[in-house]
Amino acid sequence: MLLIPCPWCGPRDESEFRYGGEAHIGAPANPGSLSDADWADYLFMRNNPKGWFRERWMHAQGCRRWFNAVRHTVSNEIAAVYRMGEPPPPAPGPGREGET
Amino acid sequence: MRRYSILSLARNALSHHQGWPRLWRSPEPRRAYEIVIVGGGGHGLATAYYLAKEHGIVDVAVLEKGWLGGGNTGRNTTIIRSNYLWDESAAIYEHALRLWEGLSADLNFNVMLSQRGVLNLAHTLHDLREGARRVHANRLNGIDAEWLTPAEVKAFCPIVNVARDARYPVLGATLQRRGGVARHDAVAWGYARAADARGVDIVQNCEVTGIEVSGGRVTGVRTTRGAIGARKVAIAAAGHTSVLAAMAGIRLPIQSHPLQALVSEPVKPVLDCVVMSNAVHVYVSQSDKGELVMGAGIDAYNSYGQRGSFHVIERQMAACLELFPIFGRMRMMRSWAGIVDVCPDASPIVSKTPIGGLYINGGWGTGGFKSTPGSGWVFAHTIARDEPHPLNAPFSLDRFATGALIDEHGAAAVAH
């Protein structure tokens, strides 16, 4: 089970959280002018990296607030958490030894 | 390929079974092939086999980064069924099931298909309605499906707890009698042996690290064993579909998640069918060795780690014990995870791509094993003809732009 550091409540078990998928997907500024392919990109296409990933979590059984995390999708190491609206921290270096 | 038969068995018994040949060669990869298939799991090997058998194309290499069937082919719970709700899904999974039914004879390799029947339990009013609707939809598509009352469930599978005051009351179940299980390793080995016999090169310990594209067409791959040219490249890499596609600059609507499974200590025969429960996310069968084979739902987060969180299987085991009180003192021996590639509509992508000569077969999510023969069959057609077969045309990548999704979330008899 992941130990997730909620930016408001501190480290808590993963079972208290709800996952929100990839972070920083902004709603289109001019939805009326979007092509079908642009809509597909916004609605369905997602980054799915093997490595560091910026993602959303919600502390469902705690403060019930959303936040972002930078987690490595192989080692599960969480490099940073930051509140909604805060700029994302720079991407960390490669994962721990032996993990890409 | 030396064919297996009762005579060859007897002949080899005389030499204490020391004379059996290897199932496939392990050739050094050549500099170039007509078609390179990335991924030596069931889907990739089946694709190679049907390219050779159905289309006469044998200038083919299957590149596997580890060993054959070491990914999701060897990590799933081996359940086979075709009782999907929507017409498109029913057609492709039923095509797969019909291939399963002749597969051991076709490959001359016993894949140990056991059509012992698959139950999908209903615990709520919604489950009842969904199950009844799915039974009718299946029958309209010519797929065997029955609705069982709680008493009939008890008769079919006596160890299920159908008490009215149970935590998860069994209000009924759908039954597909032609569903069942197969030996997952044998599927990979059988396809590999049969493809190899027709001239396909199977190369293990050869990881693809890049895809070469020139002028909008694929020209080959870079691997840990050198560059290999190819006129066509076909990706069948399950959980790593996004990683491979990204090498060619293609974004996909796929997210990779761990899917956990576990087995118990072996016991005497106690469960002679497959029981699945959508609502509480348990699916269980008993292997020929006597182990109970159980699967959970996916872990919520994206991962390539091939392990999941304990609370997922803890909840699944709790639900399992409510349904099967007789398992109360069983010990679980092993648990593991495979990385499944999940699409937004819980349906696969078997498709051409915007890059000429590059094809993708992925997004099967939690249900890839049952589709193995059908997936390979339609993918081989797609690669050989450079156009999808009518069975997989609805599963093209462009459905996410056209909006013609095939929404099997919750409709596919198991939550994804």
Chai-1 contact restraints between the chains, C-beta under 6 A:
chainA,res_idxA,chainB,res_idxB,connection_type,confidence,min_distance_angstrom,max_distance_angstrom,comment,restraint_id
A,M1,B,S309,contact,1.0,0.0,6.0,A-B,restraint_1
A,M1,B,F310,contact,1.0,0.0,6.0,A-B,restraint_2
A,M1,B,H311,contact,1.0,0.0,6.0,A-B,restraint_3
A,E14,B,S309,contact,1.0,0.0,6.0,A-B,restraint_4
A,S15,B,H311,contact,1.0,0.0,6.0,A-B,restraint_5
A,Y19,B,A300,contact,1.0,0.0,6.0,A-B,restraint_6
A,Y19,B,Y301,contact,1.0,0.0,6.0,A-B,restraint_7
A,D36,B,A401,contact,1.0,0.0,6.0,A-B,restraint_8
A,A37,B,A401,contact,1.0,0.0,6.0,A-B,restraint_9
A,A40,B,F400,contact,1.0,0.0,6.0,A-B,restraint_10
A,A40,B,A401,contact,1.0,0.0,6.0,A-B,restraint_11
A,F44,B,P253,contact,1.0,0.0,6.0,A-B,restraint_12
A,F44,B,P344,contact,1.0,0.0,6.0,A-B,restraint_13
A,F44,B,F400,contact,1.0,0.0,6.0,A-B,restraint_14
A,M45,B,R251,contact,1.0,0.0,6.0,A-B,restraint_15
A,M45,B,P253,contact,1.0,0.0,6.0,A-B,restraint_16
A,R46,B,Q255,contact,1.0,0.0,6.0,A-B,restraint_17
A,N48,B,S242,contact,1.0,0.0,6.0,A-B,restraint_18
A,N48,B,I254,contact,1.0,0.0,6.0,A-B,restraint_19
A,N48,B,Q255,contact,1.0,0.0,6.0,A-B,restraint_20
A,N48,B,S256,contact,1.0,0.0,6.0,A-B,restraint_21
A,K50,B,V243,contact,1.0,0.0,6.0,A-B,restraint_22
A,K50,B,Y304,contact,1.0,0.0,6.0,A-B,restraint_23
A,F53,B,N302,contact,1.0,0.0,6.0,A-B,restraint_24
A,T73,B,N302,contact,1.0,0.0,6.0,A-B,restraint_25
A,T73,B,S303,contact,1.0,0.0,6.0,A-B,restraint_26
A,T73,B,Y304,contact,1.0,0.0,6.0,A-B,restraint_27
A,V74,B,Y304,contact,1.0,0.0,6.0,A-B,restraint_28
A,V74,B,G305,contact,1.0,0.0,6.0,A-B,restraint_29
